[in-house]
Amino acid sequence: MAARSTYLELSEDGGGSHKFYEVVLDGTQVTISYGRIGESGQTKVSAFATAEKAEAAAAKKISEKVRKGYAPAVRGVRQARAVTRRSMVSSRSTAEQAPVLWRFASGAAAFGIFVDAERCWVGNQRGDVYTVTHGGTVTGRFRLPDGVKCIVADDFWIYAGADDGKVYDLSGKVPRVAYEIAEDVDIYWLDIHDGVLGVSDRAGRVTTIDHEDEFQWARGGQGDSGWMVRCDDEAVYHGTSTGVARYDAADGAPVWRTGVQGEVLFGWQEEGSVYAGTSRGAVHRLRKSDGRSEAVYRCDGSVFSCATAPDGRYVFAGDNHSSVYCFAADGTRLWKLATGCGSAFSMQYLDDRLYIVTTDGTLACIDATEEAIRAAQSGTVPEPVDVKAAAGLAAVEPETALETVSVESVSAGAAGADGGVVVECFREGERLRVRVVSEGYDSRWNVQFPKNVREAGARYLVEGVRSSGRGGFYRAYGDIRRLL
């Protein structure tokens, strides 16, 4: 019997879904392909004991997609949608040069950045993610399948959101897919808090996804271009072309909406306030409880990015003229200086240093001490060190293959000999779940675990697991090996 193909598409107006799903039945084998329309997508092949079981499985998959709005189509009629690249006009600053200590050219425009106590992370629109020490030494490189929109941290975990609609966990040696957002969603920004992912997109929507990669809720904004999303225990804060809104974290119920002058281009948060940088040259500090304005920080151009010192004692901003600013908490401008390497798409402050990633793909470290700033204002700055990645630095790419470890070397009832924790994958209805087998853990709690390496009945040795902040589930981190 010849193979039978069923090709479906779901395409919505206004920046909505634009994806395909194909099921090919060939005897006892079912091949499923899916992804964005116009791209090759991903393929999964499953074998069944009989042709009848294969046919039933194929019919079930097709029925599920039809119920979700997919319809028969002809491949190639609809064209791929362009993925938005954040391209904004940037000009040279006329201010005095900032005291840049070192700079690293990542190779493409970049606005993914995160800085922790050990290193800096930068991701660019070519899909490269580099780790760089605070002193300016490149220590690692990942290569993701598509451009990096942003890099965020959630406790121990580092995540990169990419243009392929996936969010990658970078906390191990190999990038693993932690969340799979719909292939059609054009991610503008994301934030993760205690395992819950908040996604803002091109269409002005905000969506939350839980630790099991399951949809929680979504809200459409009153504008478009959702460049800002920030999450905390109680709420999700979303900025679009028309202002900033707060939604209840549990169910997405609207709490308040505040209009600001211009489109929101970036967001930041402290414990009691949320900050929104806008196209009209200002950073607005809004009170989280009710959305009221607490202060406005005026710049001389569109604000591409902003950040704060702890507790908001200083507020920093980067504009489209390649300038960076520092303000006192009350809105008083303290200084304005030129980056010398493009406009800051993203920034973060840590330990008297301001780290920025720019329109030309540079990660730069600026000395923000009072002494260095005074010297810069008088025209005296250090000669920046141009950091280079080692010629032989290999790029680590995502993969589903796992290293293996002998079950004899691991006690199933306790932590492994290598100091890890044993977890097991099991089927619950149509979902694959993971739970801890090692002693000392609650066996009723599921484990947040990469979806694309799950296999029913398989056991794994993970570097460790931690309880979520609110309890109820564990989160695996670090390297993953399969038990044989």
N, C-alpha and C positions, 0 to 999 in steps of 0.2 A: 504494500500500500504506500502510495506517495505521501510525503510529508504534507501536512495541512497547516497553513499560517492564518492567524487572525490578527490583523493590525488595527489598533485603536489609537485615537488621539483625543486629548482634552485641551482645548485652546479657548481662553477667556479674554475678553477685552479689558482695557485699562490696566495692563501690566499683570493680569492674573495668570493662571496656569497656562502652560504652553509645553506640553509633554506628550510622549508617545508610550505605548505599551504593546508589545508583540508577543504572541504565544505561538510557538511552532510545535505541533504534535507529530512525532515520527516514531511510530511503533510504540515501544515502551519508554521512550525518552521525550521529555518536555523541556523545551528551551525557551526561556523568558528573557526578552530584551526590553530595556526601559531607559528613559532619560529625556533630555531636552530635545524638542523637535529640531531636526537639522544636524544633530550630533550623533555619534556612534553609541553613546550611552554605556550601560553595563549589561552583562549577560550572565545568566545563571542556568545551569543545566541540571536536571533531576532525572534519575532513572527509577522506574517502577517495576514491580514484579510481573505485571501483566499489562497488555495493551489496554484492557478495560480500565484498570486503575489509573493508567496514564491519561486516558481520555477523560475520566471523571475529574482528575486533578486539573487538567487544562480547562475544562468547562467551568469549574469552580472559580479559577482565577479570572476568566473572562467575565463571568457573572458579577464578581466583586467590582471590577473596574466599570462595567456598564452602570451598576448602581451608583457609582460615584460621578457619573456624568460623561465617561468616555464613550465615544461613538466610532463606528467603522470609518476608515479613511483610506486614502491612497498615499503611500509614502512619497514624499518629495513635492507634493502640491503646496503645503504650507512651508514657509521658509523659517529658518532660525531667527530668533529675536536677538538683537545685540545686547550684550552684557554691558551695563553702565560702568565706565571708568571715571573716577572722580577727577575730571580735568577742569581746572579753573585757571583763569588768567592770573599770572603772578608777575610782578615787576620788581625792580631793584629798589631796595630801601635807600633813602637819603640820610638815615641816621648814622651815628658813629657805630663802628664795628663792635659786636659783642665779643667778650673774651672766650672764644671757642678753644677748648683744650685739645680736643681731637675730633676727627670726622672720618666716617667710613662710607664709601660709595657702594651702595648695595647693587647697583646696576639697573634699576628701574624706579619709577616714581613709587613712593612708599607712604602709607599712613597707618601701618600696623606697628604698634610699639607697646612694649611692657617692660618695666624696670623693677627688679626685686633686689634683695640684699646681695645676691650673688652675681647677677649678670643683667644685660640688656637684650631684649628680643626685638628684632625688626623684620617685618615681612613686606615684600614688594609686589607690584602688579605682575611680575613674571612668575610668581609662585615660590620665590626663594624666601626662606626664613633663616636668619643668621643669629647666633648668640655671640655677644661681645662682652668682655669683662668691663668693669667700671674704669679700668685703666686704659682700655682701648686695644685689647687683644681678641681677635676672632677665634672662638673656641669650637664652633659647630655650625653645621648647615643642613637644613632640611629642604627638600624640593616637593612642593605640593602640586597637584595636577592643574591648578588654575590660580589666578591672581588672588593675593591675600587682601581681604578687606580690613580686617582688624585682628588684634591679638589682645586677649583678656585673661585675667587670672581669677580663679575661684579657690581660695585656700591654697592647697598644694599644687593644684592643676593649672596648666597653661593651655589655652585653647586658641586656635587660629580659625577664623571664618573665611571661607574661600568662595570664589565665583562659581564653583561647581555645585553650590548648594549644600556643601557639607561643612561640618565643624570638626576639626582634627584635634585630638589630645596629643600634646607634645611633651608630656611628662615622662615618657619612656624613651628608650633608644630609637624606637621606630614610631612615626606618626600613626595613630589609629583613629578610625572614624568613630567619634563619640555621638554625633547627632547627624541625622540625614534630613535636612530641610528639603522640601519639594524642589525637584530639579529646576522648575521654572522660576523659583523665587530669586529675585535679584537682591541679594543681601546688601544693605547699606551699612548697617552696624549691628553688633550684638553685645550682650552682656550676660553673664552667668552668675547666679547667686545660689549657693547651697544645692547645686545640681540642676537648678531650673534655668532653662535658657530663654532669654528674651531676644526676639529678632525684629528689627525694623527694616522696612524694605522700600523699594523704589515707588510703590503705589501708595505709600503713606500708611501702611498697616503695621500693627505690632502684634506679634504672635508669641505665645509662651509654650514651651515644650518641657515635659518633666524628665526625671532622671532615667526613665525607661524609653526615652525618645518617643513618647506618646503626646499627642496634641492635648493642650489644656484649654486654651481659649485664644481668640483673636478679636481685635477691634480695628475698624477702619478709621483712620484719622480724618479730620476735616480738611486736610491738605494732602500734599504728596511729598515725596523725597524725605523719607524718615531717616535722617542722618543721626538721630540721637535716640538711644535707649539706655536707661540705667535702672538697675534692680536692687532692692533691698528686702528685708524681711517682710515688710508690709505692702509694698507697692512696686509698680513699674512706671517709670517716667519716660514719656515719649515726646520727642520734638520733631515737628514737620515744618512745612512751608508756612503754616498759619499760627504756630505757637507751641506751647508745651502743655501736656495733659498728664494727669496722674490717674492710674487705674489700680484697683485693688488686686494684690498679687494672687489671691486665692481664686477669684472668679472673673476678674476683668471688669468689675463694675466701675463706671466712671466716678471719680471723686471730685476733680476740678479740672478746668481748662483755663489757661492764661495766654492771652495774645501778647506777642512781643513785636517790636519793629523789625521787619525783615524776616527772612527765612532762617530757621534754626539749622546751623551747619555742624555743630558739635555740642557734646554735653559732658558734664562732670558732676560729681556729687560728693558731698560731705555728709556727716551724720544728720544734720538738720536742714540742709539746703541742697538745692540742685542748681547747676549753672548751665546756661545756654548761650553759646556764642552764635552771633547772627550775621547775616549778609549786610546789615546796616551799620556795621562797625561798632558793635557793643557786645559785652557779656552781661547777661542778666542773672542776678542771684535771686532765686525764688524760694520762699519758705515751703518746705515739704508738706507741712500740715494743711495749708490752705491755698498755696500757689501765689501768695502776695509777694510783691516785689520788695526785696530787702536792700538791694544796691544795684547800681548800673556802672559798668566799667567801660569808659569810652575810648575807642581806638580810632585810628585815622584811615582804616580800610576794613573790608569784609573780614570777619574773624573766622579763620579756618579751624582754629583749635584753641583750647583753654585747659588749664589745670590749676591746682591749688597746692600750697604748702599745707601740712597737717592743720586741721581745724579751721582752714580758710584764712589764716593770718596774712597770707599773700595770695594774690590771684594773678596768674600768668595768662597771656594770650599771644597768638600768632596771627598776623594779618596777611592779606594777599599782596603786600608790598615787601615781603621778605623781612619784616620787622617782628621783634618779640617785645612784649611789654611786661611790666610788673606793677601791680597796684597794691595799695594797702586795703585792708578789709572794707573800709568805709567808702572806697571808690577813688581815693586819691592816687593819681598816677605818679609812680616813683621813678620809673625810667622807661626809655624806649631805645632799642639798639638793633642793629642789622645783623642778620644771621650770616650773610656772606655765602650762603649755599642754598638759597631758595626759600619758599614760604613753608612754614611749619604746618603740615597736614595733621599731625598729632604731637602731643607732648606729655611729659610727666616730670614731676619734680621729686628729687630724693636727695637728702643730705647735702643741701646747699648747691646742688647741681641741677640744671634744667636740661633734660634730654629731649631732643626733637627729631622727627623724621620729616623730610621735605619733598617738595614737588620734583626735585631732581634725583630723589632716591637716597639722599644722604642722611645717615644717622650721626648727629652731632651732640657733643657734650659741652655745655656752657657753664662756666664758673659763675655761680650766682651769689657769691659772697659779697658783702658790702664793699670790701676792699677792692675786689676785682672789678666791680661795677663802677666804682669811683674812678679807677684807673682808666677803664674803657671810655668813660665819659670825657676824660681829658685827652683821649687819643692814644693811650698806651695799652696794648693788648699782647698776649703771648702769641708766638708763632704756632698755629695749630698743627698737630701731628696728623699726617694722612695715614690712616690705618689700612693695611692690606690684608686680605685673606691669603693664607698659605696656598701656594699653587697646587698642592696635592690634596687640598681639603675636599673630600668626597661628599656629595649631597646624598642624604638619607631620604629615601622615598617611602610613601605609605605602602604597606603590603599586608596580605592576609596570612601568609605563611608564618608559622610559629616554630621557635626552637622547641625541642623536646627534652624531657628529663625522665629518667627511669622511675617507675612507681616504687621500685624497691628502695630508692634512696629517700623516699618521703613517707612519713607516717600519715595515713589518711585521717587519723583522729587527732592530729596535733599539727603544730607548725612544721613546715618542711625542714629537712636537714640544711637546706640552703638559706633558712631564715625567712621563707615565704609563707604564704597562706594558701591552703587548698580550697578551691571552689569547684562547683559542679553545675553543668548546664542541664536543664530539664524542660520538658514541654508542658505548658499550661494552656490548654485550648489551642489556639493558633499561634500563640506566642512562645518564644524561647526565653526562659528566665534563667538566672544564675543565683545560687545561694552558697554560703560558706559551709564547708565540711569540717574544717579544723575546729578543734575544741576551743571553748571560751567565747564563742560568738552565738548570736541568736539565729538559729536555723530557719526561723520564720521570715526573716528579712531578706529581700532580694538585694542583689549587688548590681550597681551600675557598672556595665561591662561592655566593651566594643561589640556591636551587633554583628559585624561581618566576620567574626571568628567563632561565633557560637555554633555548637553542634550538640544536639540532644544526646545525653548520656556521657559526654566527654567531661574529663576533669582537667583542671589547669592549676599551675602553681603561679601565683601572682606575688609581686614584691611585697604588697601589703594592702590592707583595706582599712578604711576609716569610716566611722559612723557619720552620717550627715548631721548638720547642725541642729535640725529639728527632729532628728531621729526617724526611725521607721525603715531605713535602708542603709546599706553600706556602699562605699565608693572604692573601687579598685584603682590602684595607682602603680606606676612604674612598669617594669618589664613583665611580660606574660609568656609562660612556657606551657606546653601541653604535656600532660602526664601520659606515658605509654605503659 
